[in-house]
Amino acid sequence: MSTDNDIRRLRSGSEQETAAFGKRLAERIIAAGSATVAGETPSTGWLILLTGTLGSGKTRFVQGFVEALCVQQEVISPTFVLMVPYKGRGIQVNHLDLYRVDSADEVADLALDELLDERQILLIEWGEKFQDYLPPADLAIEFSVLGEQLRELEFRGGSAKGRSVLPL
């Protein structure tokens, strides 16, 4: 059962603001470091699901998130390559897009649980398609289009450490 402490809603009026929310989340995760939160071991990585329609701001959010890691590499949508890795500040971020994945077997072949060690973060677009086949998410972020530039981002903490970075 979700409580108000598990959910945070933010409105973005521009692509730059959406990216800034991504950057702020990354900074909070980095600041949280490897501290143990409510009995969870610090040896697990982060799984963050990004849901929403095409063009709702998911990739722009990831661009801001990766920018917080001081990565100089251009952030692109992984729609056609499935996964793009980024590394910065000693943290590996794997940006995945399951939009073109058709079966649970394909998801299983990705061995995502192996990518969840203490210094890795998985950002998965379209993860809701296969949520039953993924490890439990620490955060789920739903992107809603409210207008030409206006977006609402709803952050749901799915674990104690996910809830610990809310509110942004």
N, C-alpha and C positions, 0 to 999 in steps of 0.2 A: 504494500500500500504506500503510495507516494504522499508526502507531506509538502507543505510550502517550502520547507528547508531543502527538499530534494529537487525543486524546480526553480529556475530563474529565467525570466523572459526579458529580452533586450530588443530594442528597435534600432534599425540601421537605416539611415537616409542616403547612403552612398556606398559604392564599392570600397572606398577608402575606409569608411567606418566599419564595414564588415571585416576587412583585413585587420583593422585595429583590434577588433574583438578577438580574432584568432591570435594575434600577437600577445594580447593580454592573457589569454588562457595559457599559452605556452610559457609565459613568464611566471604565472602562478604555479604551474606544474614544475618548472625548474626550481622555483623557490621552495616548493614542498620537498624537493630533493628525495633522499632515500629514507625520510623519517617514517617510522611505523605509524599508521593511522588505525585506530580502533581495532587493534589485534591483527591487522593484515601485515604480512611480511613485506619488507621492502624489496624483495627479490623478484617481484613481478613487474612487468611493464604496464603500459597503459593501452587500453582499447577504447577508441572513441568512434562512435558511429555518427555519420553525417547523412541526414535524410532530407529530402525535399525534391521538388520538381527540377527539371533542367533549367538552368539559368537563375536558380534561386540564391546563388552565392557560395556554394560549398567550396569550390576550388579557390575562389578569392579569399575565403576564410583561411584555407590551408596556406595560401601565399603569405598571409600575415603570420601564421603560426610558425612557418619555416623561417621567416625573416627574423624572428626572435632568437633563433639559434645561430644567427650570424652566418647563414649559408649564402654564398654568392651565386649559386646555381639558380637558373630560371626555374620557377615552379610551373609545371604544366599539368593539364588534366591527364590522368592515366587511363582514360577510357579505352584507348586502343592498345596500350601496352600492359594493362592490368595493374602494374605496380611500379612506382618510381621511388627509389630510396634517396634520402637526404641525410647528411651527417653534419652536425655542428655542435660545438660545446660538449663534445663527448657523448652525444645522444644521437641515436639512429632513429629517424622517422621514416616509416614506410607508408606511403600514400597509395591506397588501393581504390579501385573503382570496379564494383561488381555489376555495373549496368549491362555489360555484354556477356556476363557469365550466365549459363543456361541451366546448370544442374548442381545439385548438392555434391555430386562426385567431383566436379571441378573445384568447388570450394575446399573439399577435403584434400585435394591434390596440392593446395596452396600451403598446407601445414602451418596455418596461422599461429597455432599455439606455440610453435617453435620460435616465433618471432617476438614472443612476449617475455623477454628477459628484462632485467632491471634497467637497462639503458636503452630500451626501445619503446617507441610509441607507434601504434598502428592507428592511422586515420583512414576509415573505410567509408567511401561514398557508396550509396545504394546497398548498404549492409542489411537493411530491412528485408530485402528479398530472401535472405538466407539466415535470418537472425537465429533460428532454431539450430543451425549448424555451426554457429560461431561461439567462441568463448563468451562469457558474460561481459557486457560492456561496462566500463567505468563511467563513461558519459555517453549520452545520446543527445545529439543536437539536431533539432528539426528546424529547417529553413522554410519559411512561408513568404510568398510574394504577396505584398499588400498594395503595391502600386509600382509605377515604372521604376523607381529607385528604392522605394520603401520595402524593407524586409523585417520580419520578426524572427528572432532566433530563440528557440526554447531549449534550454539546457536542462537535462534530467540526470541527476546523479544516480548511478546504478550500483555504486559501491561506496564504502566509507571514504576511500581516498578521492573518488569522484565528487562526492558531496563536500569534501574538505576544500575544494577549489572554488566552490560557489559561495557567495555571489561573486561575480566578476567585478 
